[in-house]
Amino acid sequence: MSRLWEKGLPLDERVLRYTAGEDHLLDARLVSYDVQGSIAHAEMLAAQKLISEDDCGAICDGLRALAESFADGEWQISLEDEDVHTALESRLTANIGEAGGRLHLGRSRNDQVLTALRLYLRDTALDLAGRVGGLRSSIASLAQRQGDVELPGYTHMQHAMPSSVNLWCGGFDEGFADAVAGLEAVRRRINKNPLGSAAGYGTPGLPLDRELTTQKLGFDSTQEPATAAQLSRGKAESALLFEIALMMQDLSRMASDLLLFYTQEFAYISLAPEVTTGSSIMPQKRNPDVLELLRASAATAHACLDEAMMITAKLPSGYHRDLQRLKSPVFRSIDLAVESVDIMAYLLEGLVFLPDNIQLDEGIFATAEAYRLVTEEDMPFRDAYRKVAERYAK
């Protein structure tokens, strides 16, 4: 097997391991997307009379068969493959012969991987928005079941004003509605076609039809000029990770509230036994590990965002191998977000507020009393404020 860039010169095994990095593992999620992009590219080459219809048919059928056999577990991307692109093209050429060597005309791995990533990130943003919608449904269900239960509203960790389960749920629900809107906006930013920009400077003298691949792959527009494609690397990824970080921050704050509510001192809630764990030494323990890990996960999401942004922060224009390092923080953040959203939605379905354990401090109604003095006795607010304050000072 030869890699796409090989010219017959030897490669040190240590260099291969270092430069390939984790790509042979990370690229597994890109196989179907690289196949989509490659089929669209082959069909465009045939439409432009740059390859024959017979070769195009063999290429497309061969790629579909490889995607199917990969999904069935019949082959994997190896370190020797280096990445998904070599893995597919080498197997394609082995299976269909010379026609496989015609596929890469007018294409670089630079625009090839960016196309696969864009297709993957586009689907991911849509999928994650749907999962957040499921979380919002769980929050709405909790509000419907127990929305009237009174809660103390806190500022500075002190009873401040009266609240309720409905208000508590509503505040977080609005945050997650913003997350859905943010993910939809990111999806629009992602949905530009880089295919045909090649190494970042187009394909002079080769009559590619980039608009055709834009149409075939369902992109909103073609990324122009060609130099913009590599300059955009990391931007859509960071935009997605930014929305994930904000969403994970809301999940973390929700988890922090619930952890406090679950302590014996508060005992505001009960959790379903199946979402708690135990202790290896203390037989009575039911530990809210899920919530603790959710709280910690916001830090990981923020770290992934920082890593992605710092990789591209000081790069000059054009393609650089540094960009390969984007995959790890992007995929890690996405996986964490999917797992966290789903587990919180599941946990909320079995959560119960315990109204008999929830006591409101008398002073929690002080602001309402000040407002009553203003509206019923025409007292200036500052005077009403001081009058009520005197009562609680005693």
N, C-alpha and C positions, 0 to 999 in steps of 0.2 A: 504494500500500500504506500502511495506517495501523497504527501500533503499538497494542498492547492498551490503553495508557493515554492515547492521544492525544485531545485535545479540540478540535482545530482551530487551536491556537496554534503559531506558528513555533518551530523548535528549531535553535539554532546548531549547525553541523556539527562544530565543535570539541567542543561539549558531548556530542554523540552519540558521537564517537570516544572521548572520555574515559570516559563512563559505560558504554558498551557494552564497552569494554576488549577482552579476548580472548574474550568469551562466544561470539561468532559462530563462533570456531574451536574453543573448548573444548567447546561444546555438541553437536558432531557425535556424540560417544559417548553422548549422552543421548536421541537421537531415538527410538530404539525403546522406551526406558523411558518417555518422555513420552507416547508413543502408548499404551503399556499402561495408564498411569494415566488418560489421557483416556478410553479405552474403558470402563474400570471406572466412571469418574465418569458418563459418558453413560448407561450401563446402570442405574446407581443412580438418576439423574434420571428415567429412564423408569419404573422400578419405583415411584417415588414420585409418578408422574403429573405431574411437573413439566415434562416434554417428551413429545411423542407417540412411539409406537413407530416410526412411519415416520421421524420425524426422527432417532431413535436409530439406526435401521438405516442411514440415509444417513451419519450422522456416523461410525459404526464402520467401515463399508465404506470411506468416504473416508479415514479415518486409516490403515487397513491398506494402502490403495493408496499413500498418501504414504510410509509406512515402506518399502514395497517399492521404490518409485521412488528414494528416497534411497539405499537399499542398492545399487541399480543405478547410482548416480552420475548420475541425471538432474537433480538439483537440489542446491544447497548452501545453507547458512545464510550470508547476507550481512551486512555491517555494517549495511545499511539495515534488515534484519530485527531486528537487535539481539540476539536470543536465539532459542532453539529454540521457545519458546512462541508468539511472534509469527509465526515462520516457518511453523509448522504451522497455526495458526488462520487466518492470512491466506490460505494456499494452500487450506485446507479450504473456507473460505467462497467463494473464487473458483471452486472445483470443484463444490460442491453447493448453493451459494446460501444463502438465509436460514437454513437449519437450522444452518449452521456457527456463526452468531452466538449460538446458544442454548447452546453447549457450556460457556461460562465461568460459567454460573449457579451460584452457591454456591461459587465457587472464586476464589482469588487466585493470582497468580504465586508468592506466598510459600509456600503449601502445595503448589502445583503443582511447583515446582522441587525442593522438599524431598522430595516423593514420588518424583520421577524419580531423584534422588540416592540415596535409600534403596534403591530397586530396583537401581540400578547397583552401589552399594557392597556390597549383599548378595550379588550375583553375583560381584563382584570378590573378596570375602573367601573364598568357596567355591572360586573358580578358583585363587587364590593358594595356598590350603591344598593343593589338588591338585598344583600345581607343586612345592611344598616336599616333598610326598610323593614326587614324581619325583626330586628331589635326594637324598632319603634312600635311594631305591633305588640311585642311583649310588654313594653312600657305602657301602652294604651290599655292592654288587658289588665295589668296591675291597677291602673288608675280606675278602671271600670269596676273591679272587684272591691277595692278598698279606698277609693278616692276621698271619701268623706272622713276618714280617720284623721283626727287632729295631730299635728306635729308642732314642736317648737321650731321656729325659724331662728337660726343662729347667726350672730356676728361676733367675731373675736372668741368663738367657742363658748359664748354665753347666750342664754335665752334672750331673744331680742324682740321678735314679733310673732304672732300666731301664724302658723302655716298649716299645710295638710299634705296628705299623700298625693292628692291631685296636683297641688302646686309643685311639690317636689318632682313628680314625674314630668310635669309640663316643662319645667326648666331644662331638664336633660333632653327631653324630646325635641325641643327647639334647637338645641345644640346639634343633635344628630340630623335634624332636617337641614341645617347648614352644611353638615358633612356630605349629605347626598347632593346638594346643590354644588358644593365644591368639587366633588368627584365628577359630576356631569360637565362642569367647566373644564376640568383637566382633560377629560375625554376629548373635548373639542380641540384642545391644544395638541393632543397626541395625534389627531386624525389627519395628518399631512403625509403625503407619499414621498419618501426619500429615494425610492428605487429608480435607478437610472442616473443618479448623481455620481455613481461609481466611487472612486477614491476621494471624491469631493470636488472634482473639477470637470464633471461631465464626460462625454465620450466623443471628442472631436472627430468628425469624419464618419461617424456611425449613426445612421438615421433611426434612432430609437423613438418610439412613440410613448412618452411618459404618461400622457393623458389616458392612454388605453390601460396601462397598469393601474393608474389611479382609479379608473372606473371598475376594473375587474376586482380590485381589492377593497372596494367600498370606502376609499378615503374621500374626505371632503374636498381636498385640493392637492395639487402637486407642489412640493416644496421647491421654490425657486428663489434665487439662482442656485446652481448646484453647490456653490460654496456655503450656502446657508445650512445644508444638511449636517455637516460635521460640527459647525458652530452651535447647532441646536442640541448636540449630544449632552445629556445630563440635565437639560432644562425641563423637559416634560417629566423626566424621572423625578427630579427634585420637586416639581410641582405636585406630583402624586404623593410623594413622601411627606410633603408639607401638610397636605390634607389628611393623610393618615396620622401624622403626629398630632394635629389638632383633635382629631377624633379620639385617638388613644388618650389624650389628655382628659377629655370628658369622661371616657371610660374609667380612667384612674381616679378621678374625683368622685364618680359614682361609687366605685369600689371602696374608696376611703370612707364615705358616708356609711356604707353598709357595714364595713368592718367596725366602725364605732357603734352603730346601732346593734350589732351582734354581741358586743361585750356583755358580761353578766351585769355590769354596773348600769348599762342602758337597757338591755333586753327588749328593745323595740321590735325586733323581728325574729322570726325563726326561718331557718334554711332547711330545705329538703335533705334528708340524710345522705342521699346519693351524690350531693355536691360538696360534702364535707369529708375530711379524712380523719385519721386517728393518730394517736401517739404510741410510740414503741414502749413507753414506760408508764404513762398515766392512762389507765383504762377508761376514765370518764370523759376524755377529751373528744370533742368534735371540732376539728380545726377548719377555718374558712380559707384553706390554701388557695383555692381558685381566685378569691378576691385579692389575696395578697400578691399573687402573681400578676393579676390584672393591674394592680397598682404599680408594680415594678415595670410592667411592659411599656409604659409611657416613656421611661428613660431609654429603653432600647430603640423605640421608634424615633425619638429625637436624635439619638446617636447615629442611626442610619441616615437620617436627613443630613446631619452635619458631615458625615463621611462622604456622601454623594456630592454635596456642594463643594467640599474642599478638594475633591479629585479634579474638578474642572476649573477651580477658581483662578488659577494662574497659568493655564495652558495658552500657548499661542494658537493662532488659527490653524485649521487643517486637522487631519486625523493623527492621533497619538495612541500608543498602546495603553497608556494610562486609563483610557476609557473602558478597557476590558474590566477594570476593577469596579465599575459601577454595578455590575450584575449582582454581586454578593449583597451589598446593603439594600438594594432595591428588592430583590427576591425575599430577603430575610424580613424586611418590613412588611411586605405584602402578606407573607405567610402568617406572621404574628397578628396582623390586623384581622385576617379572616378567622383565625382560631379564637381571637379575643372577642370579636363581635358575636360569633356563634355561641361561645360558652356563656357570655353574659345574658344573651337572650334566653338560653336554656335555664340558667340559674334563676332569672326573674319569674319564670313560669311557676316555680315552686316556692317562691318567697311569700311570707305572710307577715303583715304588721300585726302587733299585739297591742290593741288599744288600751287594755287594762293596765299595761305597764308604762304607758306614756303619760306623764304628769307635766302640766304646764305651770311654770312659776307665775305667781300672781302678777308680778311686774311686767309680764309679757303683754299685758293689755294697757300699759301706761300711755303709749302713743295714741291709741284709740281714745283714751280718756281725754287727752289733750285736744284732740280733734273735736270731741264732743263739746268741750268748753268753747271752742272757737265757733262751731256751727250753731250751737243752741244758746249760748250766752254772749255771743258777739265779743269774746275776749280776744285780744291780739295773741297770735300764736306764741310769741316769746313769753308773754305773761302766763299763758296756759301751761307752757312747758315748765316754767319755774314753779308754778303752783303744784303741778303733779310731781315734780322732782322733789319738792319739800316733803311730800307724803312718804316717798320711798327712802328719803335720807334718814328718816326716823326709824 
